[in-house]
Amino acid sequence: MFHQLELMFRHRCSILVFLIGSSLGNHMLNAQIVSFNSSQPYSLSQSGDFKVEGTVINAVTGDPLPRALVQLLSPAQRLVMSGPDGRFQFEGLPQGQANFAVQKPGFLVGDGNRGGIVALKTTVKVDAHTEPVTLKMVPQSVLIGHVADGNGEALESSMVRVFRMVVRNGRKTREMVQMKATDEEGNFRIANLPPGRYYVAAQPRANSLGLFDTSRPKLGYPANIYYPAASDIAAATPIDLAGGATAHLEFIAGLERVFDVTGSIAGYAQGQGVSAFVTDASGDQTNLGIRTNAQAGTFELRSVPAGVYTIRAIAHDGAGHQLSADATVNVTANVTGVRIVLEPPLELQVVVRNEFSHPHPELESAGKGVFPVNLSFHSSSTRQDDFYPAMETTGEPSTFVFRNISPGKYRVTVNASYNAYVQSARCGSTDLMREELVLARGAPVPPIEIVLRDDMATLTLALRSDDPLLRAAVLIMQDSAPMQSPKLTWGFGGNASLSGLAPGEYKMFAIDSVEQLEYMNPEVLGQYTSKAVQISLAPNGETKVSLAVLHTGE
C-alpha cells in the first residue's frame, strides 16, 4: 500500500480515488485534484473553517521525513503523505479536537514498552490559533549476528530469541519480542525493534547434541546461551539499542560435557497419555528432547548440559481433568531415579458475607452465575503472568470455588462486582489486604472469607495541568490495604471521579502516563509518596480534591 501511495504523490501528479482497508473502516475518499511542488505541503481539503498543518520528522536526527502516511482519524477520515520536506496539511476542519496517526516503513513510534508500534496517534485542538504540529517517528533498531561453534564453524538453524522487560497493567514482566533461526552461514538479522534494553539468547539446534564419539565422554552444546556467554539470563549482558542503531552480536557455542536424566512419572490413569517439557534456570523452554513412556510410566532426557532444570509433566485423570507436577534437577552428572507424581491443581473456596445497610436485589442472581466479587492472582515472578481464574457456583448461594490454581506465592486482589466495597478478605490467618497468599501442594487451604459493605465513599477530582487535552491517570492507594492493587481512574478535560471506595485513609496522585509505571510494585509507588495527597474518606461521604498532574519520573 505504501508503494502505491508513494506513486500517487510523485511530483505534480493527481490524487486518484481509492479504498482504504480495515484501518479506515472501508470508507471511500472523495477524489480531489491536488498539485504541488517541493515547497508546498501535500494536503486534502474540504469545506470548513480551520486547518491543521505540521511536519513529520526523524526523532533521532530531527530531519524531515518524506512520504510518511498521515491519517486524519476524526472528526473525518482522510489521509495524505508528507512532502519532500516532511510537511502535511488538512483543511476544512471544524473547531474542536482532531486525531491523527502517522506511519512509515522502517520507523516506529510509541514509548518502546509495547514494541513494534508502527502508527503514532496524537490529538490536536483545532481552532483559529492552532499551531503547526510535529510528529516524531523513531527509526527501527536492528540486531544482527552470528552463531558458531568453538572452531568457528557456523551453526545453522540455531534459534535466536530476543527478550525485554516491559510493564503490563502496572507490573513488570519479561516477554519474548522476536525469534529467528540462523541461516546456513549461522547469521541472523532481527529488525523492527523500538529503542530499549534487550536480552538475547541463542539456542543451538537439538540434533547437534547427538554428534558424539561413543568411546569418549559425551559432548554437546549448551541448552541456551544468553549473550554473551551466560547460562542464565540473570548473568546476561543487556543490549541497549538507541533509535536507528544496529548492534552486532557473536555467539560461540563450545562443546561441553552432557549427561542423561531418567526417572518415573506416576499419578495418572492407565491408558492416558503423558507429556513433558524442560525449562532452564531462567524459566525459558529448552530444545532438550524428553521421551516419555506412558505405559511404563518412565521418562528419559538425553544429552543434558550441566545446569539447573525444571521438568514439567502433564497428563489427565480418568475424568479428563488435567494433572501436573514439576521436578527440579541440578545436573552435574548422570541423574537417575527422578520421581514425578502428578496431582490435580488446587481448589480454593470463597465465602462472601454481606454487611449491607439496605437491600440489594441484584445480588439475588448470584446463584445463577453472577458473582459478587472477582479475584486476580499476581505472582512476584516476572515469568508468570497475572492469573484471573473463573469463579464457579456451588450449592450454597454465598459460597463459590476457584479451580485450576497453581501452587505459588500470590498477591491476591479482591474487588466487589456491585455497588459495594471489600471490607476484609482473609484466608485462614492470612490477611489478604496486607499479606501475600502462599499455596502449596499437600497443604490444606482454608476458604477465602470476604466481607462486603455498602456505605461507600465517592471521590471527585479536579486535575491541574498546563495541557487541557491531557488524559491523566489518577492512582489511589488505601493505607490499610497495601497488598491490594491501587485504584486507577482517568481524568479527561481536568476532571475525574471514582465511586465505590471503602471509607478510610488514602494516598493519591495524578500522573501524565502510567504505561511504564510499575504501580503494582509498592517500592516504585514509594518514589511518589512525598508528592502524594493524603485524604480521608467518610462512610457514605463525598470528597472533592484538587490534584496537580505530575510528569513521569518527577
C-alpha positions in Angstrom: 0.0 0.0 0.0 2.8 2.4 0.8 4.3 1.9 -2.7 1.0 2.6 -4.4 0.5 5.8 -2.3 4.1 6.9 -3.0 3.4 6.6 -6.7 0.3 8.7 -6.4 2.2 11.5 -4.8 5.0 11.8 -7.3 5.9 15.4 -8.5 2.9 17.2 -10.0 0.6 14.1 -10.1 -3.0 13.8 -9.3 -4.7 12.0 -6.4 -7.0 9.2 -7.5 -9.9 7.7 -5.8 -9.0 4.6 -3.8 -10.3 2.4 -1.0 -8.6 2.2 2.4 -8.9 -1.2 4.1 -9.7 -2.0 7.6 -7.6 0.8 9.1 -10.2 3.3 7.8 -13.3 1.2 8.0 -13.6 0.7 4.2 -14.8 4.3 3.7 -14.4 5.9 0.2 -12.4 9.1 -0.1 -13.7 11.8 -2.3 -11.5 12.4 -5.4 -9.7 15.7 -5.4 -7.1 17.1 -7.8 -4.1 18.5 -5.9 -0.9 19.8 -7.5 2.1 20.8 -5.5 5.8 21.4 -5.7 8.6 20.6 -3.2 8.0 23.8 -1.2 4.3 23.1 -0.6 2.8 20.6 1.8 0.6 17.8 0.4 -2.9 18.2 1.6 -6.5 17.2 1.1 -9.1 19.9 1.7 -12.8 20.0 2.2 -15.3 22.7 3.1 -14.7 24.1 6.6 -13.1 26.9 8.6 -9.9 25.6 10.1 -6.8 23.7 9.2 -4.0 21.7 10.8 -0.6 21.6 9.3 2.6 20.1 10.6 5.8 18.2 9.9 6.9 14.6 10.3 10.4 14.3 11.5 13.0 11.7 12.4 13.0 11.7 16.3 16.7 10.9 16.4 18.2 13.2 13.8 15.5 15.9 13.6 15.4 15.5 9.8 12.1 15.8 8.0 10.6 12.5 6.8 9.1 12.5 3.3 6.4 10.0 2.2 5.1 9.3 5.6 1.4 8.3 5.6 -0.6 10.8 7.8 -4.1 9.8 8.6 -6.9 12.0 10.0 -8.9 9.7 12.2 -11.5 12.2 13.4 -13.7 14.2 13.0 -13.4 12.9 9.5 -11.3 10.2 7.9 -8.7 11.4 5.4 -5.1 10.8 4.6 -2.1 12.5 3.0 1.5 11.7 2.5 4.1 14.1 3.8 6.0 16.1 1.2 9.8 16.1 0.5 10.2 18.5 3.4 8.1 16.3 5.7 5.2 18.8 5.7 1.5 17.9 5.6 -1.8 19.8 5.9 -5.5 19.1 6.4 -8.0 21.8 5.6 -11.8 22.3 6.1 -11.8 21.1 9.8 -14.5 22.1 12.3 -13.4 23.6 15.6 -12.8 21.0 18.3 -10.4 18.1 18.5 -8.7 16.2 15.7 -7.0 12.8 16.0 -4.1 11.8 13.7 -2.0 8.8 13.1 1.3 8.6 11.1 3.3 5.6 9.9 6.2 4.9 7.6 8.1 1.7 6.8 11.3 1.4 8.8 10.1 3.7 11.5 8.4 3.0 14.8 6.7 5.2 17.4 5.5 4.9 21.0 7.4 4.5 24.2 9.1 1.2 23.4 7.1 -0.5 26.1 4.6 -2.1 23.6 7.1 -2.6 20.8 6.6 -2.8 17.1 4.2 0.1 17.2 4.0 1.5 13.6 1.3 4.2 14.0 1.7 7.2 16.2 -1.6 8.6 17.4 -1.9 12.2 18.6 -4.7 14.7 19.4 -4.7 18.3 18.4 -7.1 21.1 19.5 -8.4 22.8 16.3 -9.3 26.5 16.3 -8.1 29.7 14.8 -5.0 29.6 17.0 -3.8 26.1 16.2 -0.1 26.0 15.8 1.8 23.6 13.4 2.3 20.2 14.9 5.4 18.0 14.9 5.0 14.2 14.6 8.1 12.3 15.6 9.0 8.9 14.4 11.8 6.7 15.6 13.9 4.7 13.1 13.8 1.0 13.8 16.7 -0.7 15.6 18.3 -3.9 14.3 20.2 -6.8 15.9 22.5 -8.8 13.6 24.9 -11.5 14.5 26.4 -14.9 14.1 26.3 -18.2 15.9 29.3 -20.6 15.6 30.9 -23.5 17.4 34.2 -23.3 19.2 36.0 -23.9 15.9 34.3 -21.0 14.2 32.0 -23.3 12.2 28.6 -21.8 11.5 25.7 -23.4 13.4 22.7 -23.4 11.1 19.1 -23.4 12.4 20.1 -22.2 15.8 17.1 -20.3 17.3 17.9 -16.7 18.4 15.4 -15.1 20.8 15.1 -11.5 21.9 13.6 -10.6 25.3 12.8 -7.4 27.2 11.3 -6.3 30.4 8.0 -4.4 30.0 5.3 -3.1 32.2 1.8 -4.5 31.7 -1.0 -3.3 33.9 1.4 -1.8 36.4 3.5 -5.0 36.7 7.0 -5.7 35.3 7.2 -8.8 33.3 9.6 -10.4 30.8 8.4 -11.2 27.3 9.9 -12.5 24.2 9.9 -9.9 21.4 11.1 -11.8 18.4 12.7 -15.1 17.4 14.5 -16.2 14.3 16.6 -19.1 13.2 20.2 -18.7 11.8 20.7 -19.3 8.1 23.1 -21.8 6.6 26.0 -19.4 7.4 25.0 -19.1 11.0 23.8 -15.5 10.5 20.7 -13.8 11.8 19.0 -10.4 11.5 16.2 -9.2 13.7 14.7 -5.9 12.7 11.7 -3.6 13.7 12.9 -3.2 17.2 12.0 0.0 19.1 14.7 1.7 21.2 15.2 0.0 24.6 17.1 -2.6 26.6 17.1 -6.2 25.3 18.4 -9.6 26.3 19.3 -12.1 23.5 19.6 -15.9 23.8 20.9 -18.4 21.2 19.7 -22.0 21.3 21.8 -24.4 19.2 19.6 -26.9 17.3 18.9 -30.1 19.2 20.3 -32.6 16.8 23.8 -31.0 17.2 23.8 -32.7 20.6 23.8 -36.2 19.1 27.2 -35.9 17.2 29.3 -37.7 19.8 32.1 -40.2 19.8 30.8 -43.0 22.0 34.3 -44.0 23.1 34.7 -40.7 24.9 32.6 -38.7 27.4 29.5 -37.3 25.6 29.8 -33.7 24.5 27.1 -31.3 23.3 26.2 -27.7 23.0 24.7 -25.6 25.8 20.9 -25.6 26.1 20.7 -21.8 26.0 23.4 -19.2 25.6 22.4 -15.7 27.0 24.6 -13.0 25.4 27.5 -13.0 25.5 28.1 -16.5 27.2 25.9 -16.9 30.2 23.7 -19.9 31.1 21.2 -17.8 33.0 19.5 -14.6 31.9 20.4 -13.1 35.3 24.1 -13.1 34.3 23.5 -11.9 30.8 24.7 -8.6 29.4 21.8 -6.4 28.2 21.9 -4.7 24.8 20.8 -1.1 24.9 19.6 0.0 21.5 19.1 3.6 20.5 16.7 4.6 17.8 18.1 3.6 14.4 21.0 1.7 15.9 22.4 -1.6 14.8 24.1 -4.0 17.2 26.3 -6.9 16.1 26.4 -10.0 18.4 28.7 -13.0 18.3 27.7 -16.3 20.0 30.2 -19.1 20.5 28.7 -22.5 21.4 31.6 -24.5 22.7 31.2 -28.2 23.3 30.8 -29.4 26.9 30.1 -32.5 28.9 26.4 -33.6 28.7 24.6 -36.1 30.8 21.4 -38.2 31.0 18.5 -37.8 33.3 15.9 -40.6 33.8 13.0 -41.2 36.1 9.4 -42.1 36.5 6.0 -40.4 36.2 3.1 -41.6 38.3 -0.4 -40.4 39.3 -2.3 -40.6 36.0 -4.8 -43.1 34.8 -3.8 -46.1 32.7 -4.4 -45.5 29.1 -4.0 -41.8 29.4 -1.1 -40.1 27.5 1.6 -38.1 29.3 3.8 -35.3 28.0 6.7 -33.3 29.5 8.9 -30.4 28.7 12.1 -28.9 30.2 12.9 -25.3 31.2 16.2 -23.8 32.2 17.1 -21.8 35.4 15.7 -18.7 33.7 12.3 -20.3 33.2 12.8 -20.4 29.4 11.9 -23.5 27.5 14.8 -25.5 26.0 15.0 -27.8 23.0 16.2 -30.7 25.1 14.1 -33.6 23.9 12.4 -35.6 26.6 10.9 -39.0 25.8 8.1 -40.4 27.9 6.7 -43.9 28.0 3.1 -43.6 29.2 2.6 -47.3 29.5 5.7 -47.9 31.6 5.4 -44.6 33.4 9.0 -43.6 32.7 10.9 -40.7 31.0 14.4 -40.2 29.7 16.2 -37.0 28.9 19.4 -37.4 27.0 22.5 -35.1 26.3 21.7 -32.6 29.0 24.4 -29.9 29.7 25.2 -29.2 33.3 22.8 -26.8 35.0 19.5 -26.5 36.9 16.4 -27.5 35.0 12.7 -27.9 35.7 10.9 -30.9 34.2 7.1 -30.4 34.0 4.9 -33.4 33.3 1.2 -33.1 32.2 -1.5 -35.8 31.9 -5.2 -36.3 32.6 -7.1 -38.5 35.1 -10.0 -40.8 34.1 -12.5 -37.9 34.2 -10.4 -35.8 31.8 -9.1 -33.4 34.5 -5.6 -32.1 33.9 -2.8 -33.3 36.2 0.6 -31.8 36.5 3.8 -31.7 38.6 7.3 -30.2 38.4 10.6 -31.7 39.4 13.8 -29.5 39.6 17.1 -31.3 39.0 20.6 -30.0 39.3 22.6 -31.8 36.6 26.3 -32.2 37.3 26.5 -35.9 36.3 24.0 -38.6 35.1 20.8 -38.4 37.2 18.6 -41.4 37.8 15.6 -42.1 39.9 13.8 -38.7 39.5 10.2 -39.3 40.5 7.4 -37.1 39.4 3.9 -37.6 40.9 1.1 -35.9 39.1 -1.5 -34.1 41.1 -4.7 -32.2 40.3 -4.5 -28.4 40.6 -5.5 -26.7 43.8 -9.0 -25.5 44.5 -10.0 -22.5 46.6 -13.3 -21.9 48.2 -14.6 -18.4 48.5 -17.2 -17.4 51.1 -18.8 -14.0 50.8 -20.7 -12.3 53.6 -22.7 -9.1 53.1 -23.0 -6.4 55.8 -25.4 -4.1 53.9 -27.4 -1.2 55.2 -30.2 -1.6 52.6 -31.4 -4.4 50.2 -29.5 -5.2 47.0 -31.9 -7.1 44.7 -29.1 -7.5 42.1 -27.3 -9.9 44.4 -30.2 -12.3 44.4 -29.0 -13.5 41.0 -25.6 -14.6 42.4 -26.6 -18.2 42.4 -27.3 -18.1 38.6 -23.7 -17.3 37.5 -23.5 -13.6 38.5 -20.8 -13.2 41.2 -20.5 -10.6 43.9 -16.6 -10.4 43.8 -13.8 -11.1 41.4 -10.3 -12.1 42.3 -6.9 -11.9 40.5 -3.7 -13.5 41.4 -0.4 -11.7 40.9 3.0 -13.6 41.2 6.2 -11.8 42.0 7.9 -13.8 39.3 8.5 -11.9 36.0 8.0 -15.1 34.1 4.5 -15.8 35.4 1.5 -13.8 34.0 -1.3 -12.4 36.2 -4.0 -15.1 36.7 -7.7 -14.3 36.5 -9.4 -17.6 37.5 -13.1 -18.2 36.6 -15.4 -18.4 39.6 -17.9 -21.3 39.8 -21.0 -21.6 41.9 -21.7 -24.3 44.5 -24.8 -25.5 46.2 -24.6 -22.6 48.7 -25.6 -19.1 47.5 -22.7 -17.3 49.3 -20.0 -20.0 48.6 -18.0 -20.2 45.4 -15.0 -22.1 44.1 -11.9 -21.4 42.0 -10.3 -24.4 40.3 -7.0 -25.0 38.5 -4.9 -22.8 40.8 -1.2 -23.5 40.6 1.0 -23.6 43.8 2.9 -20.4 44.4 3.1 -17.1 46.3 0.5 -14.6 45.2 -0.7 -11.1 45.8 -4.5 -11.6 45.7 -6.5 -8.6 44.6 -10.2 -8.6 45.5 -12.8 -6.3 44.0 -16.6 -6.1 44.5 -18.7 -6.6 41.4 -21.6 -4.4 42.6 -22.3 -1.2 44.5 -20.2 -2.4 47.4 -16.6 -2.5 48.6 -14.4 -5.1 50.2 -14.2 -4.6 53.9 -11.9 -7.6 54.6 -10.5 -10.6 52.9 -8.8 -13.4 54.8 -7.6 -16.9 54.0 -7.2 -18.6 57.4 -4.7 -16.5 59.3 -3.5 -14.6 56.2 -4.9 -11.1 55.8 -5.1 -10.7 52.0 -5.4 -6.9 52.4 -1.9 -6.8 53.9 -0.2 -10.1 53.1 0.6 -12.4 50.2 -1.0 -15.8 49.9 1.2 -18.9 49.9 -0.3 -22.0 48.2 1.5 -25.4 48.4 0.6 -28.9 47.3 -0.4 -31.3 50.1 -1.3 -28.5 52.5 -4.9 -27.8 53.3 -6.2 -24.4 52.1 -8.8 -22.7 54.2 -11.6 -20.8 52.4 -11.1 -17.2 51.5 -13.6 -15.2 53.6 -14.7 -11.9 52.1 -16.9 -9.3 53.8 -18.7 -6.7 51.6 -20.2 -3.4 52.8 -22.2 -0.7 51.0 -21.5 2.5 53.0 -19.2 3.6 50.1 -17.4 6.8 49.6 -17.2 8.9 46.4 -14.3 10.9 45.2 -14.5 13.9 42.8 -11.2 15.2 41.4 -10.1 18.5 39.7 -6.9 18.0 37.8 -4.5 20.9 37.3 -2.3 20.8 34.2 -0.9 23.1 31.5 -2.4 20.9 28.8 -6.2 21.0 28.7 -6.3 17.9 26.5 -4.1 15.8 28.8 -5.5 12.3 29.6 -4.1 11.9 33.1 -4.1 8.8 35.3 -5.1 9.0 39.0 -3.8 6.3 41.4 -5.4 5.9 44.7 -3.8 3.7 47.4 -5.6 2.6 50.6 -3.3 2.8 53.6 -4.9 -0.2 55.3 -4.7 -2.5 52.2 -1.1 -2.4 50.9 -1.5 -5.7 49.1 -4.5 -4.6 47.1 -3.9 -3.0 43.7 -4.2 0.8 43.6 -7.4 2.1 42.2 -6.8 3.6 38.8 -9.1 6.1 37.1 -8.6 8.5 34.2 -9.2 12.2 34.0 -10.4 13.9 30.9 -10.5 17.7 30.5 -9.3 18.2 34.0 -12.0 16.1 35.7 -12.2 12.6 37.2 -14.3 10.7 39.7 -14.4 7.4 41.4 -17.1 5.8 43.5 -17.4 2.5 45.5 -14.4 3.3 47.7 -14.0 1.9 51.2 -14.0 4.6 53.9 -10.6 5.2 55.3 -7.2 6.8 54.7 -5.7 7.1 51.3 -2.8 8.5 49.4 -3.3 9.6 45.8 -1.6 11.3 42.9 -2.2 12.2 39.3 0.4 11.5 36.6 0.6 12.1 32.9 1.3 8.4 31.9 1.3 5.0 33.6 2.3 2.9 30.6 5.8 2.4 32.0 5.0 3.0 35.7 5.2 -0.2 37.8 2.4 0.9 40.0 1.8 -2.7 41.3 5.2 -2.5 43.0 5.0 -0.7 46.4 8.6 0.2 46.2 8.1 2.1 42.9 5.0 3.8 44.3 7.0 4.9 47.3 9.0 7.2 45.0 5.9 9.3 44.7 4.9 9.3 48.3 6.3 12.7 49.0 4.2 14.2 46.3 1.0 12.3 47.0 -2.0 13.9 48.6 -3.3 12.3 51.8 -7.1 12.2 52.1 -9.7 10.7 54.5 -13.0 9.3 53.1 -16.0 9.0 55.4 -18.8 6.4 55.1 -21.4 7.5 52.5 -19.4 10.7 52.1 -18.3 12.6 49.0 -14.9 14.2 49.0 -13.6 16.8 46.5 -9.9 17.1 45.8 -7.7 19.2 43.6 -4.6 17.5 42.2 -1.6 18.8 40.2 -0.7 16.4 37.4 2.9 15.0 37.8 5.1 14.1 34.9 6.5 10.6 34.8 9.9 10.5 36.5 9.3 13.6 38.6 
